[in-house]
Structure formats: C-alpha cells, structure tokens
Amino acid sequence: MSKSNSLRPGKHLLQIPGPTNIPDRVLRAMSYPTIDHRGPDFAEITKRVLDRIKSIFKTTQPVIMFPASGTGAWEAAIVNTLNPKDKILMFETGQFSFLWAEQAKKLSLEVDFVPGDWRHGADPKIVEQKLSQDKSHKIKAVLVLHNETATGVVSNISKIRKAMDSAKHPALLLVDTISSLASIDYRHDEWKVDVTVGGSQKGLLLPPGLSFNAISQKALDAHSRSTMQKAYWDWKPMLENNKNGFFPYTPATNLVFGLDEALNMLMEEGLENVFKRHTKLAEAARIAVKAWGLEILAKNPEEYSNTITAVLLPEGHDADNLRKIILDDYNMSLGMGLNKIKGKVFRIGHLGDFNELMLLGALAGVEMNGADVEDIVLLL
Ligand SMILES: *Cc1c(COP(=O)(O)O)cnc(C)c1O
C-alpha cells in the first residue's frame, strides 16, 4: 500500500544516479537573492566559475555553460561542429547512447550505430577497425558516453583516443561525461577530446539546469566551418560574451551561485580525493551486490562504473515492484531499468555528495525490501 500521501519523517534517500543529493552549502548558496546578470558582481562570479571549472574537465581550453539540461549540451556539441548529413560513429551502450543517437538522426546526421548488449562499453578495437576502413574520411565524429548511466558501464576514452590515433583518422571525438564528471577521472586535454558534454545534476553537486561543452582547438576550427543550423546553442556569441563575464541571454543566475560553491567544495576535498571516495564506495556497493548473490549488469570488471551500479534481478522478479516497496516502506528512491532492461534491473546511484553511512543506508534499504522478493532476502 502506498504511503506516499502521509508524512514521511526523516530524510528521503535519493539514490538514483541523478539528480543527486545537494549539499546544504550549495542549497544555501543558491538561496542568495538573484542579482543583475549584466552587472559587475555577476560578471565577477561568472569569470571565476568559468575559469575554475576548467580544472574539473582537466582542460585549459574554454568551457561553455548553457542554461539547459544535458540533452541541450548534446545538441550543442553536434550543431557547433558538424555539417548536415555528416556520418558519425556511435555505440549502443544503453539508453543514453540510444537517445543521443536518436537526437543526431533528428539533426540529419547519418549514424553508424554499433549494436551492443547493454552490458559492455564502446569497443576501441571496433573504433580502430571502422576508422581504418574509412579511407575517404566519411566519418566526421565518434560519439561516446564515458559513463553509460543506464547500465553502469564505463567506456575507456583513453583507449578510444589511441584507437583513433592509430587509424590516423581525422574524426572529432565527442564525449558525454554527464554522469562521470567530478566523480570518475576524466582528462579532456590529455585524451584529446574535442567536445566534452557535462551536466550539473550528477557529480557536480547541483540541481538540474546547467550543462556544459568543454572544447578543443580542433572543435573550434570545426565550428568555424560548420554549416549546421544553430541559434540558441551557437558557441560564438557565448565565447564572445563570456570573455567579459556575460552571456548572450539570461543565464541560470542562482545555479551559477550554486556552481561557485560546488567548485569550492570539490576543490577543498581535492578532485583526486573525490575520485578515490567514489572508487571506494562503488567497490563497497559491488561487494554488497555480490554478497546478495545478485549479478552486476556490467560484465567486465574493468568497465565497472564508480558512480552507479545496475543490479540484475533473477528471472521472475520485478525490479520496479522492488523499487516501489523500498520507496513506500523506507522512503528511498532507486534508479529504474530503462527501455530494454525495464523491470529487470534496479540502479543504485553512489555519486556526488555521498559517504559511507549514506551507502550503508542505501544498502540496508535494499535488504529490507519486504515480502515480494523473499528469494533475495534468503540469498543474504
Ligand atoms: C542524465 C544523462 C543524460 C541526460 O541529461 P538530461 O539532463 O536529462 O538532459 C545524458 N547522458 C548521460 C550519460 C546522463 O547520465
């Protein structure tokens, strides 16, 4: 029986892979009065934020910030670098790769979508093979998700870069880091990524509403030749205005206040320590899943995600029912299985403002899952 209409004392546990729990410091920073986004105080904050966020992407190049969900920054990455009907290479790693590919098709691109089983990352060997075969350089870009949020699988961007280099192919590399940025080690410059797409609501400790494009010089060159229709997403007026701390249209002022504070927190902890914390907590989550006798959806331990674990239920069990019981009885939200894996998996988000005892609370919530799944309880 649903208890969702009655008072729920204590904290809700938001253990979906994003939006994530927002630290109180960030919530307070966002509650400052909104100020003039064309005034000197806001310009100062913008310059500080745009300068400091570079270190999160590990880049010295400009980072552009849109008032938009991550899907908007996907579109910006495409329309600023490519031309209508261009061919691109993508990998079916899960629901988010599928959605980005669908968006690319709607934007007129021809997508070579390498099929996958939703349990593996993008294969660098296939990247090398496809690009080596493409002698006339018809493929203009390779689009990869660093962390596929639907499955908890990480693709090795460094190896994909090496595969592109050994094929000596000029395609751009566009990478989605929406659910890995500021949680799993990522290096925009070192891996020669051309556009890195980020979002605010996962590892960046913020609510939804901001998204990012980190860009290379090669991407900027491609932008100057790109004939794709663009207006709202155009990098050019953004880069010109950002130099002075401004935007071509109204930015999400209070989210920028929040980002300033989120960057303070990430820097106080130290980005490398943030990665270590995520690694440790993710390993603990995986040990628990194995102790339950359940299977982790990601097949290859080298591709395990340190931000989210998708847990496969045995045949005959409904993961959505399990999630409903946990929400109704223990006030915890877990991520659902999307599309092909709906009802088959639940996902534990272990990212962002998260620590040991929050993880233990999340694991305890799964263990106290109620009557329908007694088989799982027996496996404990
Ligand atoms: C959440 C997510 C998205 C979608 O972002 P929205 O903010 O919902 O538009 C895209 N890619 C990945 C990897 C994500 O985790």
The ligand as an ORCA input file, in Angstrom:
! r2SCAN-3c Opt
* xyz 0 1
  C      21.444     12.164    -17.254
  C      22.166     11.883    -18.506
  C      21.836     12.487    -19.722
  C      20.618     13.335    -19.898
  O      20.710     14.534    -19.292
  P      19.398     15.443    -19.104
  O      19.869     16.452    -18.126
  O      18.317     14.535    -18.594
  O      19.055     16.018    -20.420
  C      22.628     12.236    -20.811
  N      23.682     11.430    -20.744
  C      24.018     10.808    -19.600
  C      25.212      9.906    -19.576
  C      23.274     11.013    -18.459
  O      23.609     10.388    -17.324
*
